[in-house]
Amino acid sequence: MSDYLAITGGVGGAKLGLGLAHQLDHRALCFAVNTGDDFEHLGWHISPDIDTLTYTLADLANPELGWGREDETWAFMDTLEALGGETWFRLGDRDLALHTTRSEMLRAGATLTQVTRHLCTRLGIAHHIYPMSDDPVRTTVLTREGPLAFQHYFVRERCRPSVTGFEFSGIEQATLNPELADQLASLKGIIICPSNPFVSVDPLLKIPGVRQALKDCAAPVVAVSPVIGGKAIKGPTVKMMRELNIPTTAEQVAAHYGDLLDGFVLDEQDAALHGRLDVPTVVTQTVMVSLQDRIELARETLSFLDSLR
């Protein structure tokens, strides 16, 4: 059983996840990862958020793109384009091996949790990475141009359409990953990484019973703001807030999580909010450019979390 659980999705979440993994070994830390972004493409099951964290912890992530593997080649995509196939979602040659393995194992009857564990083991990752659920949940972004599957909105349309809301198909039938559920009673702390609250964290929190289970858990829950000085370092969080008529502030992110939180981590640019929120706050450097930035933010977050116990 782990002492700490990190809830994550996307690149920002993976950055802090790496810092946390440098602070806590695999016996003390595990991860719950959003799978609302998962989709089936060209015959493969793609799990973008799981893969981003997996490649990051395995030191294989592409530092320039922020997704996929380093030292990637693109012969498959180039050939697919020449044949008139869909190329809007880029799949590198090395990356395809992972997707092929996952898809074959799922078709053979393995759960996504079992597949993820196998891939992590083969890539030398000791920390447990748990899909939020083994049941399919698919995020739909509601826009003024009509509903879009998440990857169509995020990648194909490059977040261009104006957002009006979100739906999570399959959420009512989904259950929290049982291996995650087993961790809750023994946890000392829960960290919500600086991921998009609407599409990277909400899919997990909206699984029936999960939000209440986290509230009932004895462990304090702390979130790290993905909004810094009214801006997001990466991704469409602030654009979504603006289109949903939500003030683009860290304070509103804390309000979105509401009474789930026992603490909130603010960036130095938002120091004026310290002491003004409904939960305890700490102010620190949250922009993660270097590995040391990631480690320092993890250390500050864990220290703050422990002070709330």
N, C-alpha and C positions, 0 to 999 in steps of 0.2 A: 504494500500500500504506500502511496506517495504522501508527502507532507503538503505539497503545493500543486495546484492545478492552474495552468495558464490557458485561457480561452482565446483563440486566435483565428485569424483569417487574413489573407493578403500579405503584401510585402512588409508593411509596417509592423504587423503582428509577428512575422517571422524574424524581423530584426531584433525585437525585444526578446523573442523566444531564444535566439542565439545567445544573447546576453545572459538570460536566465540559466541556460544550459551550461554556461561557463561558471555560474555561481553555485549551482546545485547539481549533484550527480543524478543518475537515472533512478536511484532509489528514493530521492527526495522530490523529484519533479516529473510531472506528466503533462500532456497537452490534449485539449479538446479542440478539434478543428472543424470549422464550418464546411459542410458538404452541400449547401444550397446552390453553390456555383457549379457542381458536378453536372456533366452532360454527356450525351453519346454523340460522337462525331467521327464520321468516316469509318464506322464499325468499332471504334475504341471507346471505352469508358474513361473519361478524362476527369480527374479530381484536382483542379488547379490549386486550391488552397493547401491541400495535403501535400501536393508536389512541391509547392514553394517552400513550405517548412522543411520537408524532407531534404530537398537539395541544399537548403541553407544549413541545416544541422550536419549534413554530410560534407560540407565545404565544397559543393559542386555547383552552387548557384551562379548564374550569369550576372556579374556585377553591373554590366552596362545596361542590359535590358530590364533587370529586376524580376525576370521570370525565366523559366527554362534552365538549361545546363550551360556551364561554361564550355569553351572550346567546341561549340556546336558546329555542325555542318548541315547543309540544307538541300542535299541532292534530291531527297524525296519530294520536297515542296516544289523545287524547280521542275522536276519531271511531271508532277501533278499539274502544275500550271500549264506546261506545254500540252498536256492532254485535255485541258479545259476543265479541270476539277476545281473544287472549292479550296481557296487558299487564304481566306480571310483569317482563319485561326492557324497560326504558324506552329508547326510541329517539327522540331529538329530531328535529325537522324538518331542521335543518341537518346533523345527523349522518347522516341517511338518504342524503344526496347522496353521501357518501363510501362508504357500504356499497353503494349502487347501482352506483357506478363500479367498485368492487372486484369485485363479483359479476359484472357484465357482462364485465369483462376476463378473469376466470378462466374463465367459460363460453366465451369466445372463444379460449382456449388459452394465455393468458399465465400465467406462474408467479407465485406469491405474491411472490417477490423483485422481479420486473418490475413488478407492480402497486404494491408499496410504494414503489419508486423513483419511479414516475410520480406517485403521490400526494404524496410528499415534494417533488418538483420543483415541482408545481403550488402547493404551500403554502409555497414559499420556503425549504425546509430543505436546507442544503448537506451536512450530515453524512449518512453512509450508515447507514441503518437496515436491518439484515438479519434477516428471519425466521430462526429457528434452523434450519429445514429447509423445503424446498418440498414435502416429503411430509407427509401428514396424520398428526398425533399428537393424540390426544384424552385428556385427563386424566379419570379416573373416581375419585371419592372414595368409598372403602369406609366405610360407616357401620353402626351397630348397627340401623338401619332398612332396610338394604340398599344396594346401589351406586347412586350418583347421578352423572350427568354433572356436570362441574365447575360450570357456570353454574347448574344446578338446585340444587346444594348452596350455592353462594356467593350467588346473587342470589335465586332463588325461595324457598329455604328459609332464607336469611339466616344460613348457617353453624350452624344450630341442631342438627342431628343430631350425635351423638357419633362421632368419626372412629376407624376401626380400621386404615386403611392407604390406599394409593393404587395405581392401575394406570394405565398409559399405553398405550392401544391404538394399534397401528401402530408402536410404537417399534422393534421388531425389524427392520422393513422400511425404516425411515427412515434417511436419510443426512444428515450435516451439510451445511448450505448450502455448495455448492462455492466460492462467493465468500468465505465465512468461512474455509473450509479453506485457501484461497490466502493468507490474511493471516498465518497462524500463524508461518511461518518468519521474518517480518520484524518481529514485535511486540517492543516493549520492555517491555510490561507489560499485565497482564490484571486488571480490576477486577470482582469480583462485587458488584453493588450490594446495598443493604439490602432485598432482596426475600425473599419467603417461600421458604425453602430447599427445601421439600417439593413445592410446586406451581408455583413460578415459576422455579426454577433447576434442580431435578432433571430435569425433562423434557429439557432440553438435555444435561445431563451423562450421562443414560442412553441417549442415542443411541449405537448401537454404535461404539466406538472413540474417542468424543469425550473422555471423561475421560482416557484414556491419552495422547491427542494433546496435551491441555493440560498434562499432567505432563511429557511429553517436550519440550514447547516450551521454548526457552531463556528466555523471558520469565517473570519472577516473577508469581505469582498472589496477589492480596490480596482478601480479603472484608471488607465493612463489615457489622457485626452489625446485624440487624433487631430484635434483642432488647436492650432497655435497662432495666437495673434490674429484670429479670424480667418486663417488659411489652413489648408491641409497640405502636408509635405508631399503627399502623393495620393492620387485617386480622386474620385468624384464626391467625397463626403460634403464639402462645402457647397459645391454646385447643387447637390441634392437638397441640402438644407435651405438654400436660397429659393429654389423652385417650389419647395414645400412651405414657404413662408415661415421658416424657422430662423430666428436670429443666428448668425454664423459665429457663435461664441463657444468657448469651452464650457461655460456655465450651462448652456443649453444641452450639451452632451451629457453632463452630469444629471440634468433634469430628465433627459430621455431615459436614463437607467433608473432614476427615481429611488425608491426605498430599498432597492436591491443593494445599493452601495453602502459601505461603511467608511469609505475614504476615496479621495480623488486626487490624482497626480496632475499638477499644472506645470506648464512650461514657464520659464523665467519671463517670457514676454507677457504672460498673463498673471504676473505677481499681484496685480491690483485686486484680483478675485480672491486672494488668500483670505480666509476667514469670513467671506461673504456668502459661501454656499451653505446648503443645509447639512453637509457632511464635513468631517475634518479634511483638510487639504494639506498638501506639501508642495513646495515650489522647487523645481530643479531643472536642469538642462535635459530636455526630452528630444531634441533634434539628434538623430543618430546617423552620423556620417561615417565614423570609423568604428572598428570593432571595440575599441576602448570606450567609445560613447555608449555602445550597446551594453557593455558590461557595467559601466557606471550607473546607467539608468536602472538596470536590473538590481544593482546593489541598493540604490536609493529606494526603489519600490519595495523591495523585500524588507528593508529596515523600517519603512513606514508601515508596512503591513503588520510586521511583528509588534510595532508599538500600539496597535489597535486591539491586540488580543487580550 
